[in-house]
Structure formats: C-alpha cells, structure tokens
Amino acid sequence: MSGNKPIVISAPEPRSLDLIFTPDKLAQLRAKYEIVETSAADVAQLDGSVLAGARYILGQPPLSSETLARLTSLRAVLNVESNLQDNMPYDEVFGRGIHVLTTGAAFALPVAEIGLGFALDLLRGITPADTGFADGTEQWGGDGNAQARLLTGADVGIIGFGDLGRALTRVLAGFRCNIQVHDPWIAPSILRDHQVIPATLDTVLAQSDVVFVVAAVTTDNRGFLGADAFAQMREGAAFILLSRADVVDFDALLDAVAEGHIIAATDVFPEEPLPTGHRARTLPGLLRSAHRAGALDVAFKQMGDMVLEDMDLMDRGLPPMCCKRAERETAARMRSRPVDKN
C-alpha cells in the first residue's frame, strides 16, 4: 500500500464500484482513498497492514470479533443496500464508536413510485383491460369499470414507516387519502408530524381500501401477516407488498387472492426467481413485478453520492448525515435477506 491515503476495503457484492459510482465520482473516490477490492468472504484474510489501516468498508462482509479487533482504524461500515445483516458483533462495533450505515434511502422514492403505480393499476384494472385486447375480451366504457375505484380520497394503510413509508406518503399527497400507519418502532407523535394517523395493525387491515406493506423483516415479525390478517381486510381491498416476502405468509396471501377476497401486487417473492410452475405466476388478481421496484441506475448512483458525502464528513470528524445509521437497539434484530442480484 502507498501509505499516503486512507484505506477503503471494497466488498460491496452484489454491487460493484462501477454500479454505484459515476465515472467522475469513482475517480474522486480513487483519488482520495486507497481502494482495496476483495470479496466479502476474503476480507478476514487481507494483509494485517490493510486491516489495521482500513478507515472504511464498502459493503457489509462478515466480521468476527477477531477480525474486528484487527480493524483498529475502522470508522464505518457502509452497507450499500438497505438490509442490515446479522453478521457482525454489533455490541462490539457500537462499543468502539464504529458507524454501520445503509444507503437504503436511495431506493425509497423509486419503490414508492412503483407502489403508486400498483395501486392505480389494481384499483382501475389497467393490466386486465390491456390483456383483454390480446384475447378479444376487452370491455368498453362503463362495462369495463364494474370493479374500478378511485384512489383519490381512499382509505390507505401503511405497515412500516421508515424511508419507504415516508416516501409513499409524499407520492400519495395529491390524492388526499386518509392514511393510517402501523409501526410499533415509531412514536405516535412522529407519525402525526408526517400528517398520518397512528393505528393498530388490526385497524389498518380492517379499515383500508389499499394496504401498503413496507416493513423490514425482523426477529419479531417474520410471517406476521397471515390468513387471519387477510381475512380482516375489506372485500376487494388491494394489498401491495413492497419490502420483503418474509413478512407475509405467502401461501395465505395467494389463497386470499384466489378466493377473490382481495386483490394484490408484489415486487418480492419467497423464492427469487420464482419457480416456473409456481401458482403466483398465473394467479388472476395478482399483479407481479420481478423485484425491480428500486433497481434504477439513478438510485444506484445516488448511493455512491451518499457514501462519498458521508465519508467526507467523517474524515473531518463530523457524524455521517446522508446514510441511515443502524441503531444499537435494533440492528441485530433485522432479518431481511440481502439481495443477490442488482
């Protein structure tokens, strides 16, 4: 190593430096830091001088207590996605004042926008109206609107109110919806400050025309939306899954759609890619998207900007402000699976 520049260990898989930085920003990164590129699995095997001199890690590779002890200069682990991983001793990390940061906020607006698209499609039957032309069953005028409803003024429920939930409220603002939110990790006063109504899970499910699920998977909520939850929903209500499939009992969701009790859209699945013969592929009443809601180049490049800005702040002895900081009380409870495809 040159010894003249701070060391950054780069192990952002499945991301790459070219994906998350524009050419100009990548040139800035390389000009300011000594970049050591490796795989997540090989970080612990790096030369001792590299580990001792590393100021930042891009990605969230597994870090044992032994490896962490060798990272004597480490200031931050910059997880360049949105899912914290349970692969490091968080108590030791926080005890040393090391930041664990995620760039998930970059995905919030793209995912919120496609969520709005799902809601409009489900309520107005846009996809069925289009596919009807292919098989000659299109219905003209009012005949094609028997089940159509307006989003404007609708009762909307949001389950989870992190960056994505807040972005959803912004894109829904022009529709003047009555928005109720359930998030047990957020104080009711904060919800009210965002002009939404704090509510119980049962209330959100039972009193919404559209339910958006944007909650991360934790040790407390895996599969918490099951058959009983779907049975509580209004007949014909729309259920839109945008975060992770593990928060729902996916078979129960498909059953509720198959029975005609609800309609639904999902960008995530319990297996990705979905098996060829899986019933979700052809189920009427289900709108499907292949985990693509946030995967826009503009979002990936925003992640790189966030990383550079926060590293500059930390280089100057200031706290990071652009990325979201993992919290001591909740970091180890996160269980959303990391992505394996950009």
C-alpha positions as a Markdown table, in Angstrom:
| # | Residue | x | y | z |
|---|---|---|---|---|
| 1 | Met | 0.0 | 0.0 | 0.0 |
| 2 | Ser | 1.1 | 3.6 | -0.7 |
| 3 | Gly | 0.5 | 4.7 | 2.9 |
| 4 | Asn | -0.4 | 8.2 | 1.8 |
| 5 | Lys | -4.2 | 7.8 | 1.6 |
| 6 | Pro | -6.8 | 6.4 | 3.9 |
| 7 | Ile | -7.7 | 2.8 | 3.1 |
| 8 | Val | -11.1 | 1.7 | 2.0 |
| 9 | Ile | -11.9 | -2.0 | 1.8 |
| 10 | Ser | -14.3 | -2.5 | -1.1 |
| 11 | Ala | -16.5 | -5.7 | -0.9 |
| 12 | Pro | -20.0 | -4.4 | -1.9 |
| 13 | Glu | -21.3 | -7.6 | -3.6 |
| 14 | Pro | -23.6 | -8.0 | -5.4 |
| 15 | Arg | -23.0 | -4.3 | -6.1 |
| 16 | Ser | -19.8 | -3.1 | -7.8 |
| 17 | Leu | -18.0 | 0.2 | -7.7 |
| 18 | Asp | -19.0 | 0.9 | -11.3 |
| 19 | Leu | -22.6 | 0.4 | -10.5 |
| 20 | Ile | -22.8 | 2.7 | -7.5 |
| 21 | Phe | -20.4 | 5.5 | -8.7 |
| 22 | Thr | -20.5 | 7.6 | -11.8 |
| 23 | Pro | -17.1 | 7.7 | -13.6 |
| 24 | Asp | -16.4 | 11.1 | -12.1 |
| 25 | Lys | -17.3 | 10.1 | -8.6 |
| 26 | Leu | -15.4 | 6.9 | -8.9 |
| 27 | Ala | -12.3 | 8.9 | -9.9 |
| 28 | Gln | -12.9 | 11.1 | -6.9 |
| 29 | Leu | -13.0 | 8.0 | -4.6 |
| 30 | Arg | -9.8 | 6.6 | -6.1 |
| 31 | Ala | -8.0 | 9.9 | -5.9 |
| 32 | Lys | -8.8 | 10.4 | -2.2 |
| 33 | Tyr | -8.6 | 6.8 | -0.9 |
| 34 | Glu | -6.5 | 3.7 | -1.4 |
| 35 | Ile | -9.1 | 1.2 | -2.6 |
| 36 | Val | -8.6 | -2.5 | -1.7 |
| 37 | Glu | -11.0 | -4.6 | -3.7 |
| 38 | Thr | -11.9 | -8.0 | -2.4 |
| 39 | Ser | -14.8 | -10.4 | -1.9 |
| 40 | Ala | -16.9 | -10.3 | 1.3 |
| 41 | Ala | -15.6 | -13.8 | 2.2 |
| 42 | Asp | -12.0 | -12.8 | 1.9 |
| 43 | Val | -12.0 | -9.6 | 4.0 |
| 44 | Ala | -10.7 | -11.5 | 7.0 |
| 45 | Gln | -7.8 | -12.9 | 5.0 |
| 46 | Leu | -6.5 | -9.5 | 4.0 |
| 47 | Asp | -3.0 | -8.5 | 5.0 |
| 48 | Gly | -2.7 | -7.3 | 8.6 |
| 49 | Ser | -1.5 | -3.8 | 7.5 |
| 50 | Val | -4.6 | -3.4 | 5.2 |
| 51 | Leu | -6.9 | -4.3 | 8.0 |
| 52 | Ala | -5.1 | -2.1 | 10.6 |
| 53 | Gly | -5.2 | 0.8 | 8.2 |
| 54 | Ala | -8.7 | 0.5 | 6.9 |
| 55 | Arg | -10.8 | 3.5 | 7.6 |
| 56 | Tyr | -14.0 | 2.4 | 5.8 |
| 57 | Ile | -15.6 | -0.8 | 4.5 |
| 58 | Leu | -17.9 | -0.6 | 1.5 |
| 59 | Gly | -20.4 | -3.4 | 1.8 |
| 60 | Gln | -21.2 | -5.5 | 4.9 |
| 61 | Pro | -18.9 | -8.5 | 4.8 |
| 62 | Pro | -19.0 | -10.9 | 7.8 |
| 63 | Leu | -16.8 | -9.6 | 10.6 |
| 64 | Ser | -15.9 | -11.8 | 13.5 |
| 65 | Ser | -14.7 | -10.4 | 16.8 |
| 66 | Glu | -11.2 | -11.4 | 15.8 |
| 67 | Thr | -11.3 | -9.6 | 12.5 |
| 68 | Leu | -12.9 | -6.6 | 14.1 |
| 69 | Ala | -10.1 | -6.4 | 16.6 |
| 70 | Arg | -7.6 | -6.1 | 13.7 |
| 71 | Leu | -9.6 | -3.3 | 12.2 |
| 72 | Thr | -8.1 | -0.8 | 14.5 |
| 73 | Ser | -8.7 | 2.3 | 12.4 |
| 74 | Leu | -12.2 | 1.5 | 11.2 |
| 75 | Arg | -14.7 | 4.3 | 11.4 |
| 76 | Ala | -17.7 | 3.0 | 9.4 |
| 77 | Val | -19.2 | 0.0 | 7.6 |
| 78 | Leu | -21.2 | 1.3 | 4.7 |
| 79 | Asn | -23.7 | -1.2 | 3.7 |
| 80 | Val | -24.6 | -0.3 | 0.1 |
| 81 | Glu | -28.1 | -1.7 | 0.0 |
| 82 | Ser | -31.0 | -1.4 | 2.5 |
| 83 | Asn | -30.8 | -4.7 | 4.6 |
| 84 | Leu | -28.6 | -4.9 | 7.6 |
| 85 | Gln | -27.1 | -8.3 | 8.1 |
| 86 | Asp | -26.7 | -10.2 | 11.3 |
| 87 | Asn | -23.0 | -11.0 | 10.5 |
| 88 | Met | -21.0 | -9.0 | 13.0 |
| 89 | Pro | -20.8 | -8.4 | 16.8 |
| 90 | Tyr | -22.9 | -5.3 | 16.9 |
| 91 | Asp | -22.3 | -4.6 | 20.6 |
| 92 | Glu | -18.5 | -4.5 | 19.9 |
| 93 | Val | -19.0 | -2.4 | 16.8 |
| 94 | Phe | -21.1 | 0.2 | 18.6 |
| 95 | Gly | -18.9 | 0.0 | 21.7 |
| 96 | Arg | -16.0 | 1.2 | 19.6 |
| 97 | Gly | -18.0 | 4.0 | 18.1 |
| 98 | Ile | -18.0 | 2.5 | 14.6 |
| 99 | His | -20.9 | 3.6 | 12.4 |
| 100 | Val | -22.9 | 1.0 | 10.5 |
| 101 | Leu | -24.6 | 2.8 | 7.7 |
| 102 | Thr | -27.1 | 1.9 | 4.9 |
| 103 | Thr | -27.9 | 3.6 | 1.7 |
| 104 | Gly | -31.4 | 2.2 | 1.5 |
| 105 | Ala | -33.0 | 5.7 | 1.4 |
| 106 | Ala | -31.8 | 5.9 | -2.2 |
| 107 | Phe | -34.5 | 3.2 | -3.1 |
| 108 | Ala | -37.4 | 4.9 | -1.2 |
| 109 | Leu | -38.7 | 7.1 | -4.0 |
| 110 | Pro | -38.3 | 4.6 | -6.8 |
| 111 | Val | -40.1 | 2.0 | -4.8 |
| 112 | Ala | -42.8 | 4.4 | -3.6 |
| 113 | Glu | -43.5 | 5.5 | -7.2 |
| 114 | Ile | -44.0 | 1.9 | -8.4 |
| 115 | Gly | -46.2 | 1.3 | -5.4 |
| 116 | Leu | -48.4 | 4.1 | -6.5 |
| 117 | Gly | -48.4 | 2.5 | -10.0 |
| 118 | Phe | -49.5 | -0.8 | -8.5 |
| 119 | Ala | -52.3 | 0.9 | -6.5 |
| 120 | Leu | -53.6 | 2.7 | -9.6 |
| 121 | Asp | -53.4 | -0.5 | -11.7 |
| 122 | Leu | -55.2 | -2.6 | -9.1 |
| 123 | Leu | -58.0 | 0.0 | -8.5 |
| 124 | Arg | -58.6 | 0.8 | -12.1 |
| 125 | Gly | -57.9 | -2.6 | -13.7 |
| 126 | Ile | -55.3 | -1.3 | -16.1 |
| 127 | Thr | -53.4 | -4.5 | -16.7 |
| 128 | Pro | -56.6 | -6.7 | -17.2 |
| 129 | Ala | -58.0 | -4.1 | -19.5 |
| 130 | Asp | -54.9 | -4.2 | -21.6 |
| 131 | Thr | -54.6 | -8.0 | -21.7 |
| 132 | Gly | -58.2 | -8.2 | -22.6 |
| 133 | Phe | -57.4 | -6.9 | -26.0 |
| 134 | Ala | -55.0 | -9.7 | -26.7 |
| 135 | Asp | -57.7 | -12.4 | -26.3 |
| 136 | Gly | -60.6 | -10.3 | -27.6 |
| 137 | Thr | -62.4 | -10.0 | -24.3 |
| 138 | Glu | -62.0 | -6.2 | -23.8 |
| 139 | Gln | -64.9 | -4.4 | -22.3 |
| 140 | Trp | -65.7 | -0.9 | -23.5 |
| 141 | Gly | -66.7 | 2.1 | -21.4 |
| 142 | Gly | -68.5 | 1.6 | -18.2 |
| 143 | Asp | -68.7 | -2.2 | -18.9 |
| 144 | Gly | -65.0 | -2.3 | -18.1 |
| 145 | Asn | -65.3 | -0.5 | -14.9 |
| 146 | Ala | -67.5 | -2.7 | -12.8 |
| 147 | Gln | -64.8 | -3.1 | -10.1 |
| 148 | Ala | -63.0 | 0.2 | -10.7 |
| 149 | Arg | -62.4 | 2.6 | -7.8 |
| 150 | Leu | -60.7 | 6.0 | -7.3 |
| 151 | Leu | -57.5 | 6.3 | -5.3 |
| 152 | Thr | -58.4 | 9.9 | -4.5 |
| 153 | Gly | -60.0 | 10.1 | -1.1 |
| 154 | Ala | -59.4 | 6.4 | -0.4 |
| 155 | Asp | -58.6 | 4.9 | 3.0 |
| 156 | Val | -55.0 | 3.9 | 2.8 |
| 157 | Gly | -53.0 | 1.8 | 5.3 |
| 158 | Ile | -49.2 | 1.7 | 5.5 |
| 159 | Ile | -47.5 | -1.0 | 7.5 |
| 160 | Gly | -44.0 | 0.2 | 8.4 |
| 161 | Phe | -42.9 | 3.8 | 8.3 |
| 162 | Gly | -39.2 | 4.0 | 7.5 |
| 163 | Asp | -37.8 | 5.8 | 4.5 |
| 164 | Leu | -40.1 | 4.0 | 2.1 |
| 165 | Gly | -43.3 | 4.6 | 4.2 |
| 166 | Arg | -42.5 | 8.3 | 4.3 |
| 167 | Ala | -41.8 | 8.4 | 0.6 |
| 168 | Leu | -45.2 | 6.8 | 0.0 |
| 169 | Thr | -47.0 | 9.5 | 1.9 |
| 170 | Arg | -45.3 | 12.1 | -0.3 |
| 171 | Val | -46.3 | 10.5 | -3.6 |
| 172 | Leu | -49.8 | 10.0 | -2.3 |
| 173 | Ala | -50.2 | 13.6 | -1.1 |
| 174 | Gly | -52.1 | 14.7 | -4.2 |
| 175 | Phe | -54.7 | 12.0 | -3.8 |
| 176 | Arg | -55.9 | 13.3 | -0.5 |
| 177 | Cys | -56.1 | 9.9 | 1.0 |
| 178 | Asn | -56.9 | 9.1 | 4.6 |
| 179 | Ile | -53.7 | 7.5 | 5.7 |
| 180 | Gln | -53.4 | 5.3 | 8.8 |
| 181 | Val | -50.0 | 3.8 | 9.7 |
| 182 | His | -48.9 | 0.9 | 11.9 |
| 183 | Asp | -45.3 | 0.9 | 13.0 |
| 184 | Pro | -44.5 | -0.3 | 16.6 |
| 185 | Trp | -41.0 | 1.1 | 16.4 |
| 186 | Ile | -42.0 | 4.7 | 15.8 |
| 187 | Ala | -43.5 | 7.1 | 18.3 |
| 188 | Pro | -47.1 | 8.2 | 17.5 |
| 189 | Ser | -46.1 | 11.8 | 17.7 |
| 190 | Ile | -43.6 | 11.3 | 14.8 |
| 191 | Leu | -46.4 | 9.7 | 12.7 |
| 192 | Arg | -48.7 | 12.6 | 13.4 |
| 193 | Asp | -45.9 | 15.1 | 12.4 |
| 194 | His | -46.0 | 13.4 | 9.0 |
| 195 | Gln | -49.7 | 14.0 | 8.7 |
| 196 | Val | -50.6 | 10.3 | 9.1 |
| 197 | Ile | -52.8 | 8.7 | 11.7 |
| 198 | Pro | -51.2 | 6.2 | 14.1 |
| 199 | Ala | -53.2 | 3.0 | 14.2 |
| 200 | Thr | -53.1 | -0.6 | 15.3 |
| 201 | Leu | -52.4 | -3.4 | 12.8 |
| 202 | Asp | -56.0 | -4.6 | 13.1 |
| 203 | Thr | -57.3 | -1.1 | 12.3 |
| 204 | Val | -55.0 | -0.7 | 9.3 |
| 205 | Leu | -56.1 | -4.0 | 7.9 |
| 206 | Ala | -59.8 | -3.7 | 8.6 |
| 207 | Gln | -60.3 | 0.0 | 7.6 |
| 208 | Ser | -58.2 | 0.3 | 4.4 |
| 209 | Asp | -59.1 | 0.2 | 0.7 |
| 210 | Val | -55.4 | -0.1 | -0.1 |
| 211 | Val | -52.7 | -1.6 | 2.3 |
| 212 | Phe | -49.0 | -1.0 | 1.5 |
| 213 | Val | -46.6 | -3.3 | 3.3 |
| 214 | Val | -43.1 | -1.7 | 3.6 |
| 215 | Ala | -41.9 | -3.2 | 6.9 |
| 216 | Ala | -38.5 | -4.8 | 7.1 |
| 217 | Val | -38.2 | -8.4 | 8.3 |
| 218 | Thr | -37.1 | -8.6 | 11.9 |
| 219 | Thr | -36.8 | -11.3 | 14.6 |
| 220 | Asp | -40.3 | -10.2 | 15.7 |
| 221 | Asn | -42.4 | -10.1 | 12.6 |
| 222 | Arg | -41.5 | -12.9 | 10.2 |
| 223 | Gly | -44.7 | -14.1 | 8.6 |
| 224 | Phe | -46.8 | -11.9 | 10.8 |
| 225 | Leu | -49.3 | -11.2 | 8.0 |
| 226 | Gly | -51.2 | -14.5 | 7.5 |
| 227 | Ala | -54.6 | -15.9 | 6.9 |
| 228 | Asp | -56.2 | -14.1 | 9.8 |
| 229 | Ala | -54.7 | -10.8 | 8.7 |
| 230 | Phe | -56.1 | -11.1 | 5.1 |
| 231 | Ala | -59.5 | -12.2 | 6.4 |
| 232 | Gln | -59.7 | -8.9 | 8.3 |
| 233 | Met | -59.3 | -6.9 | 5.1 |
| 234 | Arg | -62.2 | -5.3 | 3.3 |
| 235 | Glu | -63.7 | -7.3 | 0.5 |
| 236 | Gly | -61.9 | -6.3 | -2.7 |
| 237 | Ala | -59.2 | -4.3 | -0.9 |
| 238 | Ala | -55.8 | -4.0 | -2.5 |
| 239 | Phe | -52.7 | -5.4 | -0.7 |
| 240 | Ile | -49.4 | -4.2 | -2.0 |
| 241 | Leu | -46.1 | -5.8 | -0.9 |
| 242 | Leu | -43.0 | -3.8 | -1.5 |
| 243 | Ser | -40.5 | -4.7 | 1.2 |
| 244 | Arg | -39.8 | -8.4 | 1.7 |
| 245 | Ala | -41.8 | -11.5 | 1.2 |
| 246 | Asp | -40.8 | -13.0 | 4.5 |
| 247 | Val | -43.2 | -10.6 | 6.4 |
| 248 | Val | -46.2 | -12.4 | 4.9 |
| 249 | Asp | -47.4 | -16.0 | 4.8 |
| 250 | Phe | -47.1 | -16.0 | 1.1 |
| 251 | Asp | -49.4 | -19.1 | 0.6 |
| 252 | Ala | -52.0 | -17.4 | 2.7 |
| 253 | Leu | -51.7 | -14.2 | 0.6 |
| 254 | Leu | -52.2 | -16.2 | -2.6 |
| 255 | Asp | -55.2 | -18.1 | -1.1 |
| 256 | Ala | -56.9 | -14.8 | -0.2 |
| 257 | Val | -56.4 | -13.6 | -3.8 |
| 258 | Ala | -57.5 | -16.9 | -5.3 |
| 259 | Glu | -60.7 | -16.8 | -3.2 |
| 260 | Gly | -61.4 | -13.3 | -4.6 |
| 261 | His | -61.4 | -11.7 | -1.1 |
| 262 | Ile | -58.6 | -9.3 | -2.0 |
| 263 | Ile | -56.5 | -8.2 | -5.0 |
| 264 | Ala | -52.8 | -7.8 | -4.6 |
| 265 | Ala | -49.5 | -6.7 | -6.1 |
| 266 | Thr | -46.0 | -7.8 | -5.1 |
| 267 | Asp | -42.5 | -6.9 | -6.1 |
| 268 | Val | -40.9 | -9.6 | -3.9 |
| 269 | Phe | -41.3 | -13.4 | -3.6 |
| 270 | Pro | -40.3 | -16.1 | -1.2 |
| 271 | Glu | -38.1 | -17.6 | -3.9 |
| 272 | Glu | -36.3 | -15.4 | -6.5 |
| 273 | Pro | -36.5 | -16.2 | -9.2 |
| 274 | Leu | -39.9 | -17.8 | -8.8 |
| 275 | Pro | -40.1 | -21.4 | -9.9 |
| 276 | Thr | -41.6 | -21.8 | -13.4 |
| 277 | Gly | -44.7 | -23.7 | -12.3 |
| 278 | His | -45.5 | -21.6 | -9.2 |
| 279 | Arg | -49.1 | -20.6 | -9.0 |
| 280 | Ala | -48.3 | -17.0 | -8.3 |
| 281 | Arg | -47.1 | -16.7 | -11.9 |
| 282 | Thr | -50.6 | -17.0 | -13.4 |
| 283 | Leu | -53.0 | -16.2 | -10.5 |
| 284 | Pro | -55.7 | -13.8 | -11.5 |
| 285 | Gly | -56.0 | -10.8 | -9.3 |
| 286 | Leu | -52.2 | -10.7 | -8.6 |
| 287 | Leu | -50.0 | -8.1 | -10.2 |
| 288 | Arg | -46.4 | -9.2 | -10.4 |
| 289 | Ser | -43.0 | -7.4 | -10.6 |
| 290 | Ala | -39.6 | -9.2 | -10.5 |
| 291 | His | -38.0 | -7.4 | -7.6 |
| 292 | Arg | -37.3 | -4.4 | -9.8 |
| 293 | Ala | -39.0 | -1.6 | -7.9 |
| 294 | Gly | -35.9 | 0.1 | -6.7 |
| 295 | Ala | -33.3 | -1.1 | -9.2 |
| 296 | Leu | -32.9 | 2.1 | -11.2 |
| 297 | Asp | -29.5 | 3.4 | -12.2 |
| 298 | Val | -30.3 | 6.8 | -10.7 |
| 299 | Ala | -30.8 | 5.1 | -7.3 |
| 300 | Phe | -27.6 | 3.1 | -7.5 |
| 301 | Lys | -25.7 | 6.3 | -8.4 |
| 302 | Gln | -27.4 | 8.2 | -5.5 |
| 303 | Met | -26.0 | 5.5 | -3.2 |
| 304 | Gly | -22.5 | 6.4 | -4.3 |
| 305 | Asp | -23.1 | 10.1 | -3.7 |
| 306 | Met | -24.3 | 9.3 | -0.2 |
| 307 | Val | -21.2 | 7.3 | 0.5 |
| 308 | Leu | -18.8 | 9.9 | -0.7 |
| 309 | Glu | -20.5 | 12.7 | 1.2 |
| 310 | Asp | -20.7 | 10.8 | 4.5 |
| 311 | Met | -17.0 | 9.7 | 4.2 |
| 312 | Asp | -16.1 | 13.3 | 3.7 |
| 313 | Leu | -18.0 | 14.3 | 6.8 |
| 314 | Met | -16.4 | 11.5 | 8.9 |
| 315 | Asp | -12.9 | 12.4 | 7.5 |
| 316 | Arg | -13.5 | 15.9 | 9.0 |
| 317 | Gly | -14.5 | 14.5 | 12.4 |
| 318 | Leu | -18.2 | 15.0 | 11.8 |
| 319 | Pro | -21.1 | 12.5 | 12.0 |
| 320 | Pro | -22.5 | 10.9 | 8.8 |
| 321 | Met | -25.7 | 12.6 | 7.7 |
| 322 | Cys | -26.7 | 11.1 | 4.3 |
| 323 | Cys | -26.8 | 7.4 | 5.0 |
| 324 | Lys | -29.1 | 5.9 | 7.6 |
| 325 | Arg | -27.3 | 4.9 | 10.8 |
| 326 | Ala | -28.0 | 1.5 | 12.3 |
| 327 | Glu | -29.3 | 1.7 | 15.9 |
| 328 | Arg | -27.8 | -0.2 | 18.8 |
| 329 | Glu | -31.3 | -1.4 | 19.9 |
| 330 | Thr | -32.5 | -2.8 | 16.6 |
| 331 | Ala | -29.6 | -3.6 | 14.3 |
| 332 | Ala | -29.2 | -7.2 | 15.4 |
| 333 | Arg | -32.9 | -7.8 | 15.1 |
| 334 | Met | -33.0 | -7.2 | 11.3 |
| 335 | Arg | -33.6 | -10.3 | 9.2 |
| 336 | Ser | -34.4 | -9.1 | 5.7 |
| 337 | Arg | -32.4 | -11.2 | 3.3 |
| 338 | Pro | -29.7 | -9.4 | 1.3 |
| 339 | Val | -30.2 | -9.1 | -2.4 |
| 340 | Asp | -28.2 | -11.4 | -4.6 |
| 341 | Lys | -29.0 | -9.6 | -7.9 |
| 342 | Asn | -28.9 | -5.9 | -8.6 |
